[in-house]
């Protein structure tokens, strides 16, 4: 006999703490888990959808069957709320919000009658792809990223049992024009580090860029690095969760300290600060300050312009060229997928030629 489900009233509606949505928190009878169902950005909007929610709730059955309908707006808001919880970088969240607004704009212009997620099929996302390319004149890289996020939307909603399929998953991505990523040669790295080493500044620029080069750390991983993250006995740096920072993969990871970097870090003054690298006031260094310092230095040295993230490209490319196995690079660099490393194998033509010519084909050994 099926258990009788409760009926929700306007008094059950509340604003999710720390979020923007009004909705209802309920216990899902299929798995006995507490969940939040977003119903609108205002209390009045949520009240207007109360009967819809009660209809959905009364139809809940087995975990294997989706028997209720979720609107496009509800699904998107549920996904965004999850991202706001997972991600510390507010700029990334804003970018995700903009992508979802782009998709809703497309639906308003081309398919205004579509309200529910389960109506969307692969053909709608194929059309969205062409709409963004031909009408909005966006670059393939931008469109592919938007499709990836829409696919992630459905992937997450499937785990919440708000969707039964992922219609964006099979959409063929656009061909992106080849663009060689900037990375620094060994000679350029030596020039940059020598320049900083010869200048005694309150901000330890030499140590900062040496750490970028020897670890492949992301900018915020280095900015939020604390003394207690360094294990001198094991000679490792631990990238971990802390106030104001979450690892990109949402998991802590150890980074071995290279023997050439170890004495550089040990030579840093402590100055009673919790952060390893600080500004002149002993506080965390701003993102722009590090980036601008690099650009200024490249200009002074007469080197080709490059990004701060180019040091991560450099660490990966140099590691590949020096024979570090891909699985080791993946673990230290903190990539979820191994194919991500392929994007960083920007090996110069001289190196490729040199390695290729070492191979013996028909010559007797």
N, C-alpha and C positions, 0 to 999 in steps of 0.2 A: 504494500500500500504506500502511495506516495505521500511524503510529509507535506502538510499544509504550509504554504509560504505566507509570510506577513504582507500586509498592505501598507505602503508608505504614504505619509501625509506631508503637507508643506512644512510641518515642524521638523521633518527629517532632513531638510535641505540645509546645508551649511557651506561656508567657504573653506576650501582646503587650506590648512595652515601652510604658509610659505608659498602658496600658489596663487593663480589668478582665477581659477574656475570655481563655480558653485556647483554642487552636486550632492550625491548621497553615498555614504559609506555603508556597505552592506556585507553580509557573509554569503559567499557563493555556495549554494547547497551541493554543487558538484564536487568541490574539493575542500569545502569548509574553510576557505581562506578569506580574510578580510580584504575588501577591495574598495576603491573609490571610483565612482562612475560620474564623469564630468557631464554637466547638462547645460552649461552656459557661462558667460562671463559676468552676468548679473543675476541677482536673486530672482528678479521677476522673470527673466528668460528661463531660468531653471524651473520655476513654478509652472510655467507654460508647458513644460515637457514632462511633468510629473506623471500624467496618464500614460505617456509613451514608456517611461521607465517602469511603471507598474506592470504594463503589458509584457515588457521584456523580462522582468523578474519572474513573473508568473509562468513564463514559458521555459524556464531553465530546466534542463534535463541532464543527460549523461555527458561526461567530458568529451566524448567523441563527436558530438553533434552541436553545431551552432544553430540554435533555434530562435534567436532574437536578432534584431537588426540594430546596427550602430550607424549613426550618421557620419558623414565625412568630417564635419566639424568636431564631433565627439571623439572620433578616432584620432584626429590630428592633435587635439588638446591633450588626450591621454598620453600620446607619444611625447609631446613637448614637455609635459610635466615630468615624465621619466628622465628626459635629457637634462632638465633643470636640476634635478636631484643628483644625477650622475656627474655632471660637468661643472667644474669650478670656473672655467673661462666663460665669462658672460658674452664676449664677442662671438664665440662659437655658437652659443645658444641663439643669439640674435640672427646669426646667419641661417640657422635651421628654421627659425621663425619666418624669415624672409622667403626661404624656399617653399615653405608650406603656403605662404600668402601668394606666391607665384602660381602654385598649383590651383589654389582656390579661385584666383583671378581667371585662369584658363577655363575652369568649370563654369564660372559665371558667364563668360563670353561665348563658350561653345556648347555647353551642356547644362544650362540653368535648371533643367528639370531633375537633374541627378541630386538626390539628397542622401542616399544610403551608400555605404561602402561596398556592399555586396553587388551593386549594379556595375561597378567599375571592372572592366576587363582589360586584357592586354592591349586591345585596339585603342583604348582611351589614352594609354601611356605612350603608344606609338604616335598618336596624334599630338599629344603634349610635347613630345620630342620635336616634331616638325613645327609646331606652333612656336616653341622657344627659339628654334633655329631661323625660321623664315619670317615670322611676324615680329618677334622681339630681337632678332639678329644677335643672338648670344653665341659665344664660342663653344665648340664641341666639348672642351674640358669642363666648362660651367654646366652644360646640359647633362653630361655624363654624371657629374657629381650630384646634380639634382635627382636624377633617376636612381642613383645609389641610395640617396636618403629616403626617397619614396619607397624603394624596396625594403629598406630598413624599417620604415614605418609599418609595413604589413608584416614583416618578420616579427616585430615586437608585439603587434596586435594579435598575431596567431598564438603567441605564448600566453597572452591574457585571455585567449579564447573569444576575442572580439572579431576575429576574421578567420575564415577557413582556407583561404588561398592567398597567394602573393602574385597578383597580375603584373606587377612591375618587374619581376625577377627575370623574365625571359625576353624582355625588350632588348634588342641588339643596340649596343652602345655605338656612338659615332666614332669615326676614325679621327684621332687627334694628331695634328701635325707634329712632326718630330721636333723637339726642342732640347738641345743639349744643356743639361744643368751645369751651372758654374761650380767648379771645385778648384781648390788651390793646389798647385804643384808643390813638391817638397821644397824647392827653392823659394817659392813665395811664402810658404809657412815659416821658413827660416828667417826671411826678411822681416816678416811681421813680428815674430817673437823677439828677434834681435832689436828691433826698433823699440819695443816696449821695455825690454830688459835694460836698455841703455838709459832709460829715463826713470827717475825715482819719483813716483807720484803717490799721493795718499790712497788713491784707488789702485789696487794691485792688478793693473791691466795685463801684465806679463803672465801672472799666475792664472788669471781668468781665461785668457785665450789658449794658454797651454792646456788647461783642463778641458776646454772645448775640443781641442785637437786630439788629445790622448784618450778621451772617453766617448766622444760622439754624443754627449748629452744635449738634450733640447734646452732651449733658452731658459724656460721656467724651472726646469730640473736643476740647473746651475744656480739660478737666482735664489731659489728657496733651499739650497743646500745648507744644512746645519752641521755644526761640529760633531754632534752625536750621531750623525749619519755615517761618519767615517770610522771604520773598524781598523785601527792601526795594526792589530795583531794578525788579522786575516788579510789585511791590505785590500780592503774593498770599500766601495761607496754604495750605500743603500738608498735607492730612489723609492720613496714611500709617501703615503698619505700624511698630510699635516694641515694645520690651519691655513686656509687660503690657497692650498695646492692639492691637486690629485694627479697621480700619474696618468698619462694619456690612455694607457691600456687598462686603467683602474686596478692594476696589480703592482705590488712592490717588486723591485728587481735589483739584484746586486751587480755592481760594475767593478771588475778587478782593476786595481790601480797599477798602471804600467810602471815598471822599474824606473823609467826615465821621468815619470811624473811624481813618484813618491817623494824624493827630496825637495821638489818644488813645493808640494803641499806642506811638508813638514817644516819648511822654512817660513811659512806664513805666521805673522803675529796673531795672537788670540784676541787681545784687546777687550776681553770680557764681553764679546758679542756672541749671540747664538748662531748668527749666520757666518758662513765661511768668507763670503765675499760681500762687502758693504760699500756704501757711498762714503763721502767725507764725514758724514754725521753719524756713521755707525749703523745706518738703516739699510734695508734691502735696496738694491740698485734698481732703478727704473728700467723698463724694457727698452725704451727709446735711447737711453743714455749709452747702453752697450752697442746698439745698432749704429748710432751716430758716430761713436768712437771708431768703429771699424771702418765706416765709409770715409771718415776724415783721414785715417791712417793710410788706407789704400790710395787715396788721392795724393798724399804727401810722398808716398813711396813710388808713385807713378805706375801703380798696378791697375789692371782691369777691375772695374767695379764688381762687387759681389755682395751677396747677402750674408747675414749672420748664420742662417741655416746652411750656407755653403760649407761651413766647418763640419757639419754633420755629414754632408755629401763627401767631403774630403776624408774624414775618418773612415767612412765605409769604403770609398774607392781605394784608399791607401791600404786598408786591411785586406781587401781582395787582392790587390797587386802583390802584397807580401805573403800571400798564401794562407791567410786565416780562413778556416772552413766556414761555409755559409751558415751552418747551424750555430756556430759560436758567435758570428756577427749578429745573427737574428736575436740570440739570447741577450747579448750585451746591449744591443741597440734598442731592444724592447719593441720589436714588431710582432704583431699577432700572426701575420701571414708571411710565409717564406717568399712568396712571389714579390713582396714589397722590396726585398733586397735587390731584385733584378732592376728596379727603377734607379737604384743607386750605383749600378755598375757602369759608371760613365768613364770607361778606361780610354786613355788617349790613344791615338792611332800609332804612335811610336812604340808604346808598350805592347799593343796588340801585335804589331809586326814583329817585334823582338821575340815574343813568346811563340808566335807561329813558326818562325824560322828555326826554332830549336827542335821542332818535330822532324823525325826521320821517316821518310816514306819508303822509297825503294832501295835506299843505300844499305849495303850489307852492314850488319852490326858487328 
